[in-house]
Amino acid sequence: MVKPKQDSQTSPLAGLKKCPTGITGLDEITEGGLPQGRPTLVCGGAGCGKTLLAMEFLVRGATEFNEPGVFMAFEETAEDLTENVASLGFDLNDLVARKKIVLDYVHIERSEIEESGEYDLEGLFIRLGAAIEAIGAKRVVLDTVETLFAGLPNPLILRAELRRLFLWLKEKGVTAIITGERGDGTLTRQGLEEYVSDCVIMLDHRVSDQTSSRRLRVVKYRGSTHGTNEYPFLIDEDGFSVLPVTSLSLEHKVSSERVSSGIADLDVMLGGKGYYRGSSVLISGTAGTGKSSLAGHFTDAACRRGERVLYFAFEESPSQITRNMGSIGIDLQQWVEKGLLQFHANRPSLTGLEMHLMIAHKAVKAFKPQVMIMDPLSAYSLGNNLIEVHSMLMRLIDFLKTEQITGLFTNLAKGGSALEQTDVSISSLIDTWLLLLNMDVCGERLRTLSILKSRGMAHSNKTREFLLTDHGVELGDEPIANTRMDR
């Protein structure tokens, strides 16, 4: 038996030893990693990411946990695997040269396989055993195992050899991932889940409303508690990452520090000090009321304090935003050049809602901002997806509060709708809510600003005129009667 590693984690309930994968989010969902010394089945359809997950498990083990590994492939050659994962930053040639990883391609031609009563996997065991011994491997990947049994129509022989394979891996004490193609009505074509009962992970690549998304679910994990929901995952230049979106709880700490809105008169309306750090701010109003201008002021003020700002734009390009802000005397380009402001500009239809949430998580972890701007939230509302939008934004706001990031969101109110509510139904999650309106007064179009609520602080109940000038936003000195004069 292989002795437990010091960096292995233990399940508090059953004392099950865990092997950390090093994959962002997956170790959190599995509460420490995969079962050490046991096989795990990763199944799913074509193109869902099984091979990449297995490869990253092996690479992270070799580079972060000093656990060499063997990758035995039945479909892709070592050269193909090396080229395919190079885009993720994995240098397999270097790891092979340093005896951290062994890549072994086993060519199986279905037409050449002849079934016999004595058919077994003894040759595979010898070959795999030699690779394990050569580098002292602690991790093993078999990808894809269906190919190994492609020419075996006899289910009795197939099942017997599967049992032997998994028992052999357990006897070797290696932590193994076996990948399998999803079957018709079953998790895998050969019913592998019946034999790999310790841990089964299912990957899914789906398309909804012409938008694709990838999901991961831990179907079973014997001897350990684990997250049971579906979790979105992302494959990009940083590898494989999973977002355990439902793990967020209402336990975040709050700050009493106040940060300026960037507009002195608005700070006065907010008790003279501005917003609470780490709070959520919503600016809503109809088109042309100046929502983005308030967001620009807050961005500029934060950068002047030396804080980092992450700006998600869904309707304008970064160059358009910087140009428009320049017309009211705000130079955002200088902060981009100084590395304090980072734009992410994409249409919401680029990907699914959960993937937008994951992208925001990754951007926050990489850039480490103190402020996040999302302009506008209403761009997420497409069709009948309001429940999904609300769920996604709730988790995003909870995440920002946990990280003590001040979030400022704009929302476009539709003409003729109730103005003291939002299409995405997040008003109850917001700490400070500003309402901007256009009013017709004596033939003149007048912008106004009022504070609908601001939790935990004294704030003005007056409606003030809102002016856009070439040197920024100004608020009128006198309150405006909250009436609308119809022509």
N, C-alpha and C positions, 0 to 999 in steps of 0.2 A: 504493500500500500504506500502511496505517496504521502508524505507528511504534510499536514496543513501549512499553508504559507502564513506568515505573520500579517501580511496585508489583506488576507481574506477576511470577510465579514461573516458574522454569525446571525442567523435569524433568532430574534429574542424568544420566539415561541417554541421552536423545536430544536434549536441548536444546529440547524443546517448550515454547513459551510458554504459561503458564497464566493464566486469568482467574479470580480468586477470586470465589466466589459470595457470601461473607459469611454463608452458612447454616451454623449450628452443626453440626459433625460431617461435613458433606459435603466440605468442603475437606480434611479429614484423610483421608477415604476416597480421594479423587481425588488426594491428594498435591499440593494446591495450587489446585485449581479445575478449571474446564472448559477445553478447548482454545481458546486465544485466536484470534479471527479465523476460527473454524470453527463449523459448525452442530453442535448436540447434540440428539439425539432423546430426549424424555421420554415414555414410553408406559405405558399401564395402563388398567384398566377404569374405569367410571364411579364417581366418588366417591372415588378413591384419592389425590387431591391434586395432580394435574398442574398445574392452573391456578395454585394457590397457590404451588407451588414456583417456577414460572416468574415469577410476579409478585414474589415475594420476591427472586429473582435480580435483577430489574430495579430494585426499590426499594433494595436494599442497594448495588447499583452506583451509583445516583444519589446516595445519602446518605453512603456510606462510602468510595467509591473515585473519586468525581468523574467517573463515566461515565454520561452521559445515556442514556436508552433509549426504544425505541418498542415499544409493546404493540399488536399488530394482532389483534383478536378477530373470529372468524367466527360465534360463537354468543351471546355476551353483549354487551350495550351498555356503553358507557363508564359510564353511570349505575349499571348493575347491578354492574359490577366495582368501582366506587368504594364502593358500599354493602357489598358482600360482604367486602372486605378491611379495612374500617374497624375490624372487631372485632379485627383483629390489630395495630392501632395504626398502620396505614399511612394517611396523609392524601394520597391521590392528587390531590385538588383543589389542594392547596398545591404539590405537585411539578409539576403541569401549569402552574400559574400562574408558577412560577419557571423554566419551560422546562427542567426536569430530565427530564420524561417526556412522551411523546405517547401518548394513548390514541386508537386508531382502530378503529371498528367497521365491518366490511364486511358488509353484509346480502346474503346469498345465498339466493335462493328456488329450490329445486330445480326446481320446475315451470316456472320462467321461463328455465332454462338450456337452450339449444338447441345441440347439438353441430354443429360444422362442421369441414370439413377444415382450415381455417386457425385453429382455436381455439388461443389461447395466453394467457399470463399477462402480456402486455405492459402492460396497464392496471394490474395489481397492482404491477409493478416501478416504474412511474412514480409511483404513489401512495406506495409504501413508500420509494422513493428521496427523494421530496420531504420526507417526515417525517424521514428520517435527516439530510438536509441542514439542515432547519430548526433543529435543536438540536445538531447535531454528534454524533449518537448513536453510541455504541460498542457498545451491546447492543440486541438485537432479539428479540422473542418473537412467534411465530405460533401462535395457539391457536383452534381445533383444526384442523389442516391437512386432515383428511378432509372437512370441510364444504366446503372449497374445490373438491374434486373430486367432490362428491356426485352431480352430474348427468352424469358422464362414464363411460359404460359401456365405452368403448374403452380397453383397457389400454395400447395402444401410445402413444396421445396422452397418457394419464395419466403413464406412465413418462418420456416425453420431457420433459414440463413439470416433473416433479419434479426431473429432472437439471438442467434450466435454472435452477430456483429455487435449488437448493443451490449451484450454481456461481456464480450471481449474488450470493448472500450472501457467499461466499468472496471474490469480486472486490471487494465493498464493504469487506472487512476487518472486518466486525462479528462479535462473538461472539453466536451466535444459539441460542435454544432453540425447537425445534419440538415441539409436543405432538401425540400421536396416540393414538387409541383402540386397545385391544388387539384383535387379530383371533382367528379360530378356528384355532388351531394355529400362528399366527404372532404376532410381537410387535405388529404393527399390521395393520389391515385391508388397507392398500394395499401392504404389504411395504416400508415406508419404510426399514427397517433395512438393506436392500440398497443404498440410496443415501446414507444418512447413516452412513458407516462409521467416522467419526472417534471418536464417543462415543455410546453408547446406554445410557440409564438406564431401568430398569423399576421401576414402583411397583405394589404389590399390596395390596389390602385384603381380608383373609381372616377367616373365622369358624371357630374351633375350640372345641369344648365350650361353645358358646353365648357365647363371648368373642371379640370382634373385635380385630384388631391390624393395623397397617400395616407393610409391609416395603419396603425399597429395595435394589436390586442393580444394580451397574454391570456390564452385560452385556459391553461391550467399550470399550476406550479405546486407540485406535491411537497408538503413539508414547510411551506412558507406562505405568508400573506403577500398580496400583491395588488397593484391597481388592475381593476377589471374592465375599465371603460375602453373605448376606442380613442387612440391618441394620434394626432397628426404627426407626421415626420417629414423631414426635409433632407434631400441629398443635394449638396452643393460643393463648392470648392473646399469647404472645411470638413467634408465627410458626411456621416450619417448623424442626424440629431433628432431627438424625440421631445415633444412638448407635453409634459404631464399636466394638461390644462386644468383638470379638476382638483388638483392638490392644493390650490390656493385657499387660504382661510382668512377669517377676519381677526388676525392677531398682530397686524402691523403696528409699529410704534408711530406716534405722531410728533410733530415738531411745533414749538411755539414761535419759531423764527418767522419773520415776515419778509417777503421779497417784493420789490416794487413792480408795478404793472408797466412801468416805463412812461406813464402819464401822471404827472403830479396831481392834477385835479381828480383823477380817478382814485389815486391813493387816498386822497382826502375823503372821498365818498366811502372808502373801505376802512374807515376808522383812522385814517392818516398814515397807514403803514403798508398797505398793499395786501397781497394774498399770503396765506400760510404756505411755507415751504412744504412740498410733498402733498399738497392738496390737489383737487381736480377742479378745473375752471371751464365753464361752458359759455361760449359767446354765440347766441342765436339771433337770427333776424332774417328778414327777407333780402332779396338780391339788391346789392348796391348800398347796403347800410354801413359798411365799413368793418366787417368782421375780420377780414384778413389784415386790415390796417392795425387793429388792436393786437392781433397775433404778431405782426411785425414789430410793434413797439416793445412787446414783452420779450421777443427774441433779442432785439437790440440791447435792452436793459440787462438781460441775463449775460450776454457776451461781454458787456462793459464791466460786469462784476467778475469776469474771468471764468464764467461757467460755460460748460458745453451744452449745446442745444441740438437736439435731433428733430428735424423738421420733415414730417411726412405730408406730401402734397399730392392730391388726387385729381386736381383739375388744371393745374398750371405747371409749367416747367420751372426749374430753378432760375433760369435766366429771365423768364417772364416775371417771376416773383420779385427778384432783385431789381429789375427795371421799374416795376410798379411801385415798390417801396421807395425807390429813389425819387419818385415824383412828390412824395410827402416828406422828403428830407431824411430818409433812413437809408444808410449805406450798409446793406447786409453782405455785400461781396467781400468787404474787408475782413469780416469774421470767418467767411469761408476760407480765405487765403491764410488766415492765422490758425486754422484748424479748430476753431471753437464752434463752428456751425457746419452741420452735415445735412444735406438734403437727400431724401429718398422720394422720388417722384415717379409714380406708376398709376395706371388706371386700376380701380378696384377689381375690374373684370380680369386682371392679369392672372389671378389664382383664386382659390377658395378662401372663405373667411378664416378658417383655422390656419391656413398657411400664412395669411396676412398677420395673424397673431404670432405665429412662430417667427416670421421675418422681423417683427418688432422686437421680440425677445432677443433674437440673435444680434440685432443692431444695438440694443441697449447693452448687452454683455460686452460687445466689441468696442463701442464708442464711449461707454460710461458717462452718459449725459446727466446733468442736473435738471434739465428741462426737456420736455417733449411736446411738440406741436403736431396736431393732426387737423388738416384743413382740406375739405370739410368732412365731418362724419357722415353727413347725409348722402355722400356719394356711395356709401356701402349699401344703401337701400335700393335693391334691384328686385322688382317683382314682389313675391310674397315671402320674402326672407326675413321679415322683421324680428321674428323670435330668435333666429340664428344670429342676427346682427346684435341684438340685445345681449345674448349670452356671450358672444365674443368680446364685446366692449366691456361687459362687467368683469370678465377675467383680465382684460387689459388694464382697466383702472385699478383693480386689486393688485396686480403685479407692480404697477408704477408706485402705488402707495407703499408696498412692501419694500421697494428699492429707494424710497424717499425721493422720488422724482416728481417734480411739479408738472402736471399734465394740463395743457390748454387745448381745448377742442372747439372748433367752430361748427355750426350747424345751420344749414339753409332751411328757413321756414317757408313753406309753400303759401302763396297768396290765397287768402280766403280761409285758411286753416286756423285752428286755435293756436295763438302765438305762445301761450304759456304751457306748451307741451312740445315734445320732439317726436319726429317720425321714428327714431330709434329707441325711444322710451328709456332714456338713461337719466332723466332729470333727478330721480331719487338717489342716484349714485354721485351726484355732483355736489361739491362743497360750496362753490361760488358760481352764480348764474347771472350773466349779464344779458339784457335784452335790448337789441337795437331795432328802431322802427323808422320808417319814412312816414311823415305826416304832411298833409296838404293844409297849409295855413295861409289864408288870404291869397291864393294863387301862387304860393311859394312852396317848394319842396323842402321840408325840414327834416333833418336827421335828429333822432333823440336816443338817449341812453338812460337806462334805469337798471337797478339791481333787484332782481327778483328774490334772491336769497344769498346769504353768505354766512355759513355756519360758524359759530364760535367767535364771532366778532360783531361789534357795533358797526352799522353801515347805514348809509343814507337811504331814505325812502322817497327821495325826490327824483323827478325826471328832468334830465339836463339836455340842453341842445348839444349836438355832437357835430363838430366842425372838422373838415379835412382841409388842411392848409399846406403850403409848400414847405413848412417847417414842422409838420407833424399834426397829430390830433389835438384839438383844443375843445374844452367843454365850456358852454356858456355860463356866465356868472349867475344868472337868475334861473330858478326852476321854471319849467314849462308846465302849464296846466295840462293835466293828462286827459285831454279831449281831442276829438278829431272833427275838423270842420269839413263837412262834405259839400262839394260844389253842386 
